[in-house]
């Protein structure tokens, strides 16, 4: 996933919560990862590694996090504002490595908005 542009349009109004959006993003990228891996060398640890990749997508605690850009180009963690406001303001979603997130975004987890 890292550094590979994947131009997919996502209809945010098709979802009614951050959790459902996270599941959709996970499904999209799980398929992408499965297409990339060699099926002939499937090991039991690979499944756990995939689960680790997708855990923490919404709160920035996993290997990857989902961030969005608003119409001003500011990047924020998905989940920082109520769902209805997010649907109106999000212009672009990105899945980025946690190590690429600015510290102020990582530290913002404590005041996250509940799923609305």
C-alpha positions as CSV (number, residue, x, y, z in Angstrom):
1,X,0.0,0.0,0.0
2,X,2.8,2.3,0.8
3,X,3.6,4.7,-2.1
4,X,1.2,3.1,-4.5
5,X,-1.5,5.5,-5.7
6,X,-4.9,3.8,-6.0
7,X,-7.4,6.1,-7.5
8,X,-10.7,5.0,-6.1
9,X,-13.8,7.1,-5.6
10,X,-15.6,6.4,-2.4
11,X,-19.2,7.5,-1.9
12,X,-19.2,8.6,1.7
13,X,-23.0,8.8,1.8
14,X,-23.1,5.1,1.2
15,X,-21.9,4.6,4.8
16,X,-23.4,5.8,8.0
17,X,-20.5,5.6,10.4
18,X,-16.7,5.7,10.7
19,X,-16.7,2.0,11.5
20,X,-18.4,1.0,8.3
21,X,-16.1,3.2,6.3
22,X,-13.1,1.6,8.0
23,X,-14.5,-1.9,7.1
24,X,-14.9,-0.8,3.5
25,X,-11.3,0.6,3.3
26,X,-10.0,-2.6,5.0
27,X,-11.9,-4.8,2.4
28,X,-10.5,-2.7,-0.5
29,X,-6.9,-3.0,0.7
30,X,-7.2,-6.6,1.9
31,X,-8.0,-7.5,-1.7
32,X,-5.1,-5.4,-2.9
33,X,-2.7,-7.1,-0.5
34,X,-4.0,-10.6,-1.5
35,X,-3.5,-9.8,-5.1
36,X,0.1,-8.8,-4.3
37,X,1.1,-11.8,-2.2
38,X,2.3,-15.2,-3.5
39,X,-0.5,-17.6,-2.8
40,X,1.8,-20.6,-3.0
41,X,3.6,-19.6,0.2
42,X,0.7,-19.0,2.5
43,X,1.7,-19.2,6.1
44,X,-0.3,-19.0,9.2
45,X,1.6,-15.9,10.3
46,X,0.6,-14.0,7.2
47,X,-3.1,-13.7,8.3
48,X,-2.0,-12.2,11.7
49,X,0.3,-9.8,9.9
50,X,-2.6,-8.6,7.7
51,X,-4.8,-8.2,10.8
52,X,-2.0,-6.0,12.3
53,X,-1.9,-3.9,9.2
54,X,-5.6,-3.1,9.5
55,X,-6.0,-2.7,13.2
56,X,-6.1,0.9,14.3
57,X,-7.0,2.4,11.0
58,X,-9.4,4.9,12.6
59,X,-7.4,6.0,15.6
60,X,-3.8,6.1,14.3
61,X,-2.6,3.3,16.6
62,X,-2.0,0.7,13.9
63,X,0.6,0.4,11.2
64,X,-1.6,2.5,8.9
65,X,-4.1,5.2,9.5
66,X,-6.8,6.8,7.4
67,X,-6.6,10.6,7.1
68,X,-8.7,13.0,5.1
69,X,-8.1,16.2,3.4
70,X,-10.7,19.0,3.6
71,X,-11.3,21.6,0.9
72,X,-8.5,23.8,2.4
73,X,-6.0,20.9,2.0
74,X,-5.6,20.3,5.7
75,X,-5.0,16.7,6.8
76,X,-6.8,15.2,9.8
77,X,-7.4,11.8,11.2
78,X,-10.7,10.2,10.2
79,X,-12.9,10.4,13.2
80,X,-11.9,13.8,14.6
81,X,-15.3,15.3,13.8
82,X,-18.9,14.0,13.9
83,X,-19.7,11.7,10.9
84,X,-22.2,14.1,9.3
85,X,-19.7,17.0,9.3
86,X,-17.0,14.6,7.9
87,X,-19.2,13.6,5.0
88,X,-19.6,17.3,4.1
89,X,-16.0,18.3,4.5
90,X,-13.8,15.4,3.4
91,X,-12.5,15.8,-0.2
92,X,-9.8,13.1,-0.2
93,X,-9.0,10.0,1.8
94,X,-5.5,8.7,2.2
95,X,-4.1,5.6,3.9
96,X,-0.7,6.5,5.3
97,X,1.9,4.8,7.5
98,X,1.6,5.9,11.1
99,X,5.3,6.9,11.0
100,X,4.3,9.5,8.3
101,X,1.7,11.2,10.5
102,X,2.6,14.4,12.2
103,X,2.9,14.1,16.0
104,X,0.0,16.5,16.5
105,X,-2.3,14.2,14.6
106,X,-1.2,11.1,16.6
107,X,-1.6,13.0,19.9
108,X,-5.1,14.1,19.0
109,X,-6.5,10.6,19.6
110,X,-7.5,11.3,23.2
111,X,-10.2,13.8,22.2
112,X,-11.8,11.9,19.4
113,X,-15.5,12.3,18.7
114,X,-17.8,9.3,19.2
115,X,-19.2,7.7,16.1
116,X,-22.3,9.7,15.2
